[in-house]
Amino acid sequence: MLQSLSAQTLTDAQARIHQLGVPSVRLESRQGEVAQTIIAIADDVEADVIVVGKRGSGQVAGLLLGSVSQKLVSLASRIVIVVP
């Protein structure tokens, strides 16, 4: 079920990205703690920068689970840009 939802989310994101005129995009789905997984992907692809949104699940989830963007800013060894 989760893999199916992940695949559909990536398909929808890719369609939206192409509608916005972005010619090339790499989408990937992995399991694990979110911030650490994003850092691992950035390391694997030798990304220059990580760009993330300010919030995902909302304020309450952010308080309970911790902020992914905050963890990335603290833990990543590369530039992290947080957008609203």
C-alpha positions in Angstrom: 0.0 0.0 0.0 2.7 2.5 1.0 4.8 1.7 -2.1 1.8 2.2 -4.3 1.1 5.6 -2.7 4.7 6.6 -3.0 4.8 5.6 -6.7 1.6 7.6 -7.4 2.9 10.6 -5.5 6.1 10.5 -7.6 4.1 10.2 -10.9 1.9 13.1 -9.9 5.0 15.2 -9.0 6.7 14.4 -12.3 3.6 15.4 -14.3 3.4 18.7 -12.3 7.1 19.4 -12.8 6.8 18.8 -16.6 3.8 21.1 -16.7 5.9 23.8 -15.1 8.5 23.5 -17.9 11.3 21.8 -16.0 13.0 19.7 -18.7 14.7 17.1 -16.5 14.0 15.8 -13.0 15.1 12.8 -10.9 12.5 11.5 -8.5 13.3 8.8 -6.0 11.6 7.0 -3.2 13.4 5.3 -0.2 12.5 4.1 3.2 14.0 5.4 6.4 14.2 8.5 8.7 13.4 11.4 6.4 16.3 13.8 7.0 18.9 11.1 7.0 17.5 9.6 3.8 17.5 12.9 2.0 21.1 13.5 3.1 22.0 10.0 1.8 20.4 10.7 -1.5 22.2 14.0 -1.8 25.5 12.2 -1.0 24.7 9.5 -3.6 24.1 12.0 -6.4 26.7 14.4 -5.2 24.2 17.2 -5.0 25.5 20.8 -4.6 22.5 21.8 -2.5 19.4 20.4 -0.9 16.2 22.4 -1.3 13.2 21.6 0.9 10.0 23.2 2.0 9.5 24.8 5.3 6.7 22.5 6.5 5.3 19.2 5.5 2.7 17.6 7.8 1.8 20.7 9.8 2.7 22.4 13.0 1.5 19.7 15.4 3.4 16.9 13.6 6.4 19.2 13.4 6.4 19.6 17.1 5.9 15.9 17.8 8.3 14.5 15.2 10.8 17.3 14.8 11.2 19.4 11.7 12.9 17.7 8.7 14.1 21.0 7.4 15.6 21.9 10.8 17.4 18.5 10.9 18.7 19.0 7.4 20.1 22.4 8.2 21.8 21.0 11.3 23.1 17.7 9.9 23.8 18.1 6.2 27.3 18.7 5.0 26.1 20.8 2.1 24.0 23.9 1.6 20.4 23.5 2.5 17.8 26.0 1.2 14.5 26.1 3.0 11.6 27.7 1.0 8.2 28.6 2.4 
